[in-house]
Amino acid sequence: MKRKLNIVLYSPEIPQNTGNISRTCSVTGTALHIIKPIGFEISDKTLKRAGLDYWSTLEVYYYESYEEFEEKHKTDTIYYFSAHADKKHTDPKYEGEVYL
């Protein structure tokens, strides 16, 4: 089975972090899912000013709430990450389409 990675950001607040993550997604062909609210403006003007001119090549999806994301992906495999987790991100064997 072909693996498809998806990165999910819940209520991102720092534009530089989101920019770095989106750049990595663009280069690796990974889809980016952003769950609102967003702590900064995403518009053509702000993206160009931040040097994110590749944004149009990015596969990006927006959700109004976590509940909307959860409803659309209720049968998908979702992994949650935290600095306080007991398991390492390298522990699972990621197979198929996964959401990180």
C-alpha positions in Angstrom: 0.0 0.0 0.0 1.3 3.4 -0.9 1.9 5.7 2.0 0.5 9.3 2.0 1.4 11.7 4.8 -0.7 14.5 5.9 0.4 17.2 8.4 -2.4 18.7 10.5 -2.0 22.0 12.4 -4.6 22.8 15.0 -5.1 26.5 15.6 -1.6 27.6 14.4 -0.4 30.8 16.0 3.1 31.4 14.8 3.4 32.3 11.1 7.1 31.4 10.8 6.5 27.9 12.1 3.5 27.4 9.8 5.7 28.7 6.9 8.5 26.2 7.7 6.1 23.4 7.9 4.3 24.4 4.7 7.6 24.6 2.9 8.5 21.1 4.0 5.1 19.9 2.9 5.5 21.5 -0.5 8.9 19.9 -1.1 7.9 16.5 0.1 4.4 16.3 -1.5 2.8 16.1 1.9 -0.7 17.6 2.3 -1.2 20.3 4.9 -4.4 20.5 6.9 -5.1 23.7 8.9 -7.8 23.8 11.6 -9.1 27.2 12.4 -8.8 29.6 14.2 -5.5 30.8 12.7 -3.5 33.3 14.8 -2.4 35.3 11.7 -3.7 36.3 8.3 -3.3 34.1 5.3 -3.8 36.1 2.2 -1.9 36.6 -1.1 -0.4 39.8 0.2 0.9 38.4 3.5 2.1 35.2 1.8 4.1 37.1 -0.8 5.5 39.5 1.9 6.6 36.4 3.9 8.3 34.9 0.9 5.8 32.0 0.7 5.4 32.3 -3.1 5.2 28.5 -3.3 1.9 28.4 -1.4 -0.1 28.0 -4.6 1.8 24.7 -5.2 0.9 23.4 -1.8 -1.9 20.9 -1.2 -3.7 22.7 1.6 -7.1 22.1 3.3 -8.8 24.4 5.8 -11.4 23.4 8.5 -13.5 25.7 10.5 -13.2 23.5 13.6 -11.6 20.3 15.0 -15.1 18.7 14.8 -15.3 19.3 11.1 -11.8 17.8 10.6 -12.7 14.8 12.7 -16.0 14.2 10.8 -14.3 14.3 7.4 -11.5 11.9 8.6 -13.3 9.6 11.0 -12.1 6.5 9.3 -8.5 7.7 8.8 -5.5 6.9 11.0 -4.6 10.0 13.1 -1.5 10.3 15.2 -1.3 13.0 17.9 2.0 14.5 19.0 2.9 16.1 22.3 6.1 17.0 24.1 4.6 15.2 27.1 3.8 11.9 25.4 5.1 8.6 26.7 5.8 7.1 23.2 8.2 8.5 20.6 7.1 9.6 17.2 9.4 6.8 15.8 7.5 4.0 17.6 4.5 3.5 15.3 4.8 1.9 11.9 3.1 4.4 9.6 1.2 2.6 6.9 -1.3 3.8 4.3 -2.7 7.3 4.6 -1.9 8.9 7.9 -2.5 12.2 9.6 0.1 13.6 11.9 
